[in-house]
Amino acid sequence: MLDSAAMTPKVDTQKLVTVTEAAKLLKVGRMGVYQAIQRGRLAAIKIGGVLFINRSDLPKYQKSKSVGGRPKKKKR
């Protein structure tokens, strides 16, 4: 019989942030963080039904994220 504690990976929760905390740190909305996770641009893990993001991934994402919005019109 397998010990369930031996199968559970150890996660350092001090290095993780919630989606809400990540949104505040990135200065974007929560939906923006969810979309980044869904598109695979930001890695997340689910623990007990709550999504967590590794704090060290936030600066990498912030440097690589594109600026949204409409392109500027060319001047004539």
Buried (B, 14 or more C-beta within 10 A) or exposed (E): EEEEEEEEEEEEEEEBBBBEBBBEBBEBEEEBBBEBBEEEBBEBEEEEEEBBBBBEBBEEBEEEBEEEEEEEEEEE
